[in-house]
Amino acid sequence: MRLTRELPSAMAAAMQQELDRNAHKAGWDRMLPGELLRRLKQEMGELDRAVKRGADAAVVWSVAADVSNFAAMLADVYEDEHRAS
């Protein structure tokens, strides 16, 4: 188990790996906050299923990184939308 102070860097590395792996799926920056929230919920469902089925830890890290990425994308788009208004 990682120490609490090591978790952010471990998650950041996993997030970057997932972003690199999915770079061909660009376009999140053109999605509305509601669309990103829907995708975040889908990813949370994937994480829930992975944990419940006892998936390998690498799979859980990968899906958790996707959850984190969608949360960050949502926050970024939301901020831009509210800054403009």
N, C-alpha and C positions, 0 to 999 in steps of 0.2 A: 504494500500500500504506500502511496506517495504521501509525503508531508503536505500539509495544507498549503504551504508557500510554493510548493512545486506544481500544484494542480494547474494554475493559470498557464504556465509555460507548456505543460504537457497538452492541455486542451488547445492552446494556440497552435501548436505544431500539428495536432490532429485536424484542426479546422483548416489550416493551410493545405494539408495533404488532400483533404476532401475538395477544397476549392480548385486545386490544381487538377485533380482527377476529373472534375466536372466542368472544367474551363470551356468546353465546347457547348455548354448549356447556358451561355450568356443571356442576359436579358432581365435579370431580377431587378435592375435599376429602373426598369420601365414598368414594373408592376405596382399596383396600388397597395396600400397598407393592408386592406382586407384580403387581397389575394395572397400576400405574404403570410398573413396570419393563418389563412387556410392551409397553406403549405407547411407552416410550422406545426400546426395540429396534426397534419398527416405524418410528419416526421416523428412527432411525439408518439403517435400510434405505432409506428415502426419500432421505436425504441421500447415501448411497452411490450410488444410482441417478442422482440429479441430477448428481452430479459426473462419474460415468462416461459419461453421455450428453452432457456438455458444456453443461449448462443455463446460462442467463443468470445472471450473478452475483447479481442481485436474487432470483432463485429460490433459489439456494444460501443466501443470507443468511436468507431467510424460513424455509427448512427447518431451517437451523442454529439459528435462534431457537426453533423448535418443539422441537428436541432440548434446548436449554438450558432451556426452560420445563418440559418434562417431568422433566428432571433436578432442577430446583429444587422442583417439586411433590413428587417422590419424596422428596427430602431433608426437606421440611417435614412430610409425612405420617409418614415414618419417625421423625422426631424426636418428634412428638406421641405416636406409638404407644409409643415407648420411654420417654418421660417419664412416661407413665401407668402403666407396669409397675414 
